[in-house]
Amino acid sequence: MHPLFLPIEEFFRDDYIAQRMLYLGGVETNIDTQARYNAYRDSQKKAFLRYHKNNVFHLDYIYESAYRLASSCMFDRVEPKHQVFATNNKMAAGILAGRMPKGFRFPTS
């Protein structure tokens, strides 16, 4: 199974250590985006992951934008033990739908 998308608590299981965490959020100036971005950074620290600006994608909280990103070559480097910190359900669904045609599988829990 390719665990691209996991609930946040899954990042900290003893038997699963993330190697890379991607952030999908809204416009940088949005107050909700800022709070969610801070939660992403906190999650990275708890998982002992290094921050890299290429792992951060500021979109618009819309399914279609996340779908286009997931379908693009930007996500072709995503591998097992890489996860997405999607900041809302629409973006998470867009990532899932955009990756499934490329043969990625996701946890069912």
C-alpha positions as CSV (number, residue, x, y, z in Angstrom):
1,M,0.0,0.0,0.0
2,H,1.2,3.5,-0.8
3,P,0.4,5.6,2.2
4,L,0.3,9.0,0.5
5,F,-2.6,10.2,2.5
6,L,-2.9,9.4,6.2
7,P,-4.7,10.9,9.2
8,I,-2.3,13.1,11.1
9,E,-2.1,10.7,14.1
10,E,-0.7,8.1,11.7
11,F,2.5,10.1,11.2
12,F,3.5,9.3,14.7
13,R,2.9,5.6,15.0
14,D,6.0,3.6,16.2
15,D,5.8,1.2,13.2
16,Y,5.5,3.9,10.5
17,I,8.0,6.8,10.1
18,A,7.3,9.4,7.5
19,Q,10.2,10.4,5.2
20,R,8.6,13.4,3.5
21,M,5.4,15.4,4.2
22,L,3.9,17.6,1.6
23,Y,1.6,20.5,2.6
24,L,-1.5,21.5,0.6
25,G,-3.1,24.7,1.9
26,G,-4.9,27.8,0.8
27,V,-3.6,31.3,0.0
28,E,-0.7,32.3,2.2
29,T,-2.4,35.4,3.6
30,N,-5.6,33.6,4.8
31,I,-5.7,33.3,8.6
32,D,-6.9,29.7,8.4
33,T,-4.1,28.8,6.0
34,Q,-1.6,30.3,8.5
35,A,-3.0,28.2,11.4
36,R,-3.0,25.0,9.3
37,Y,0.5,25.7,8.0
38,N,1.7,26.1,11.6
39,A,0.1,22.7,12.5
40,Y,1.9,21.2,9.5
41,R,5.3,22.6,10.7
42,D,4.6,21.3,14.2
43,S,3.8,17.9,12.7
44,Q,7.0,17.9,10.8
45,K,9.0,18.6,13.9
46,K,7.2,15.8,15.8
47,A,8.1,13.4,12.9
48,F,11.7,14.7,12.8
49,L,11.3,15.8,9.2
50,R,13.3,18.7,7.7
51,Y,11.4,21.6,6.2
52,H,11.8,22.2,2.5
53,K,9.9,24.9,0.5
54,N,9.4,22.5,-2.4
55,N,7.1,20.4,-0.2
56,V,4.7,23.3,0.3
57,F,1.9,24.1,-2.1
58,H,-0.4,27.1,-1.5
59,L,-3.5,26.5,-3.6
60,D,-7.1,27.6,-3.0
61,Y,-8.9,24.9,-1.0
62,I,-10.6,23.6,-4.1
63,Y,-10.9,20.0,-5.2
64,E,-9.9,20.8,-8.8
65,S,-6.7,22.6,-7.9
66,A,-5.5,19.6,-5.8
67,Y,-6.6,17.2,-8.5
68,R,-4.5,19.1,-11.1
69,L,-1.5,19.2,-8.8
70,A,-1.8,15.5,-8.0
71,S,-2.1,14.7,-11.7
72,S,1.0,16.8,-12.6
73,C,4.6,15.9,-12.7
74,M,5.1,17.6,-9.4
75,F,3.7,14.5,-7.7
76,D,5.6,12.0,-9.8
77,R,8.4,11.9,-7.2
78,V,6.1,10.9,-4.4
79,E,7.1,7.5,-3.0
80,P,6.2,5.2,-0.1
81,K,6.5,6.9,3.3
82,H,5.7,10.3,1.7
83,Q,2.5,11.8,3.0
84,V,0.3,14.8,2.2
85,F,-0.9,17.2,4.9
86,A,-4.1,18.3,3.1
87,T,-5.8,21.2,4.9
88,N,-9.3,20.3,4.0
89,N,-11.4,17.4,2.7
90,K,-11.9,18.8,-0.8
91,M,-8.2,19.1,-1.3
92,A,-7.6,15.6,0.2
93,A,-10.2,14.2,-2.2
94,G,-8.6,15.9,-5.2
95,I,-5.2,14.4,-4.3
96,L,-6.7,11.0,-4.0
97,A,-8.6,11.2,-7.3
98,G,-5.6,12.7,-9.1
99,R,-3.2,9.9,-7.9
100,M,-5.4,6.8,-8.3
101,P,-5.1,6.7,-12.1
102,K,-1.3,6.6,-11.7
103,G,-1.5,3.3,-9.7
104,F,-1.2,4.7,-6.2
105,R,-3.2,3.0,-3.5
106,F,-4.2,4.5,-0.2
107,P,-5.0,3.3,3.3
108,T,-8.6,2.4,3.8
109,S,-8.8,3.4,7.5
